[in-house]
Amino acid sequence: ILNVEQSPQSLHVQEGDSTNFTCSFPSSNFYALHWYRWETAKSPEALFVMTLNGDEKKKGRISATLNTKEGYSYLYIKGSQPEDSATYLCENFGNEKLTFGTGTRLTIIP
Amino acid sequence: DAGVTQSPTHLIKTRGQQVTLRCSPISGHKSVSWYQQVLGQGPQFIFQYYEKEERGRGNFPDRFSARQFPNYSSELNVNALLLGDSALYLCASSFTTSQANEQFFGPGTRLTVL
């Protein structure tokens, strides 16, 4: 993979359900991966900074894993709540380049 | 504590004009980065400044320039504006240039070029 790609592009999830989405990135010369949550009309909010292969990070109901050898990271949300509705962005730093994905737009249905 | 602040929040310019956007980082943060976000795309990295020096540059033309002041605030300048420069311009601050540091974003400046 040459660019940072996120899938799916958008997602509708029933309140209370769990969900996950993917960030794929070039695996060569990896340095760090950032996850952000971006709510409409607000600033992007940092969720996680991940640097080591096999990293797992958790913040409340949200967690993330990292596989630098195959070039992907998963973001998991457990028991979705309406306030989880946002665009989730990943940003890769590798080969001395900073690259964002286009985001996954998550909508929680009450 | 104040977060990252940016000014102005909105701006309308015409083609060929010049624009200056401003960013104040979180107190204690010495690194400031600038991003451009066009609707439907992820933010694109423009510049990173640390201790008043450019430490990184994205794939943007020379019409884009920036500087950082002794108080670590920063300005992004865009000359000879084109319609395609219409975007949300985000500023982010962090302690150092290390990409292992958390970045904190401002609310952005929405630039419209007519």
Interface residues (C-beta under 8 A of the other chain):
Chain A: V4 Y31 A32 H34 Y36 K42 S43 P44 E45 A46 V49 T51 L89 E91 F93 E96 K97 L98 T99 F100 G101 T102 G103
Chain B: G3 V4 S33 Y35 G40 Q41 G42 P43 Q44 F45 Q48 G56 G58 L90 Q99 A100 N101 E102 Q103 F104 F105 G106 P107 G108
